[in-house]
Structure formats: structure tokens, C-alpha cells
């Protein structure tokens, strides 16, 4: 079942007797649970109509018994069951369960009860009879993390719901800095919406001002300084990273990663790949590819190969204690000041 179909079912009052929510996106899972509570129960009914249980502490037969009990002073009962062992793949709990009791209940469920399993796992164990039965009843809802256009649409909608708009480049920078974790992205959007004001527009400078730059973004700026022979700026950026307690070995690894991306982009460009195709091929965010395309053109293949070789040698010397880590990377950056990148 897809989320849109499930939402329409609930909105029309035709909720299924059981739903199983699972996947990486716990933020949207919780949002769906909140939507169910708001749609199926009035505010007055929620204190008695919502029952929360956990299969780590409660056998499934007790959940079934609760589902078979008529609601008390509420039109229906909503059982929110947190699960990590009954349905999840590779999980074993301490509580012993009798899943056959739930299978029996599924044959004749009570119309006034809805069980919602909130599975704290990325996958379900599809070898289990119970999972197969629930899948056959179209009760499974997979919440995979949003990415690409779906993520941007979600960002735009959250801003729109607060009577704000967000520009495309602002959304791209936000995703680069906050990642795809919707809990963090939502917090950042809400902060930006508050700053923009009612009816306002969130632009890229607002994101730059109000969100923290990621280490990867700072390393990209460091690469840009190297590409434009700004050794002073490169050293200043390096020292800022050190002040944030970033490890020189990690910084060197991220520099190598960025130079490797440049090499890959140059190769794909020669094969006439579009930026979107490059992003899919390399498993990168489209905004990262967009930023890398221009910078990659400032280096030739031989220079990138030499830089990668030097960083590999530096990595070995830092890890074996042949050179001080902080000084080693600083000397590498200084050595680039007199070179032409291409």
C-alpha cells in the first residue's frame, strides 16, 4: 500500500483493522500516526481512545485482547504498538509472543479497533507467516527516506503550509547542509519560516545565515581555494575546521574524495552525461554535481591524479606517525600555492 491510498482510506473513515509502518523515515511515520489520531478520534476521545503498547514489554496476545475489547467512551480504539522483534528482520526480543493469536484476530477483526504497528527497523522479516499475511491484506506501509524531487516537494510543502515560499537554490543548499533526515530538515525549515515572516520568501542568503555549514561544504570551499590559488584562504578555512575539532586525517580523506569526484565528473562529461545522470551514476546529490562541474574544469586529469597520489602518501605518513597530522596537511596546502591547477 502507498501512503496516498492509506491517507485517503483514513480520511473517508474506512481505516483498515491493522497497519504496519516501517522504514528509515521515522519522522513521516510519526506524522502518519498523528494524522490517524487526528482523523479517527475527536480531541475529547483521544485520552481514552489511544492505547500505546510495546512488544518489547507486552506479548502480542495482550495486544489482541485489547483490540477485541470495545472502546470505552470513544467511537473507536487506536492501538499504537511499537515493535522491534515481532515483525522486524533479524530482531529477537526477550518477550515470548504467540503470533497465531494475531492471525486468528485478523480473520474477524473488531470494526471499532485499529492496530498500528510502528516497527523500528528498515526491513520486515518476510519469511514470517504473520508478515506474509499482513502483506496479503495490503497493510504494509514503507517509509523510505525522501530524496531528489520528492524531498524538494516536501520542503516546499512544509514552507507553503506556513504561508512561506522557498527558492530552488535555497532548498538545494538546505539539503546539502541538513541532509535528508526529515526531523532535522523540518527544524531548519521552521526556523527559516519564522525568520522570513508571514508571506515571506526563504532565499539562499537566509539559509547561509541561519544554518550551519557542513564539513563537506567547508572542504568544498577549501578545494575551491586550492583551484583558484588562494593559499591564504585555504589555510584560513583549514584552521576553521581545526577549531571545530575536525580531524586532519578526515579532512584529507574528504579532499581526496572531492578530487576523485572531479575525475569521475570529467570522465562522465566526456561521455556526454547530463548533470542529473551524473548524480545517479555517482550516487551524489544533484546540487553537489552542479557545484562540482565548474570546479572540475579548473583541473586537468594529470593534476588530479597527482593530488590524489600526494594525499594517499600524506594519509599513510600521518597514520604511521611519520609526520604530525596538523602540520602535515598544512604543509600540503602551502605546497599548492605556487602550482597551477591546470
Secondary structure, DSSP 8 states (H G I E B T S, - for coil): --HHHHHHHHHTT---SEEEEESS-HHHHHHHHHHHHHHHS-TTTHHHHEEEEETTTS-HHHHHHHHTS--SSSS-EEEEEEESSSSBTT---SS---HHHHHHHHHS--TTEEEEEEE-SS-B-TTSHHHHHHHHTT-EEE-----HHHHHHHHHHHHHHTT-EE-HHHHHHHHHHHTT-HHHHHHHHHHHHHHH-TT-EE-HHHHHHHS---HHHHHHHHHHHHHTT-HHHHHHHHHHHHHTT--HHHHHHHHHHHHHHHHHHHHHHHTT--HHHHHHHHT--HHHHHHHHHHHTTS-HHHHHHHHHHHHHHHHHHHTTSS-HHHHHHHHHHHTTTS---
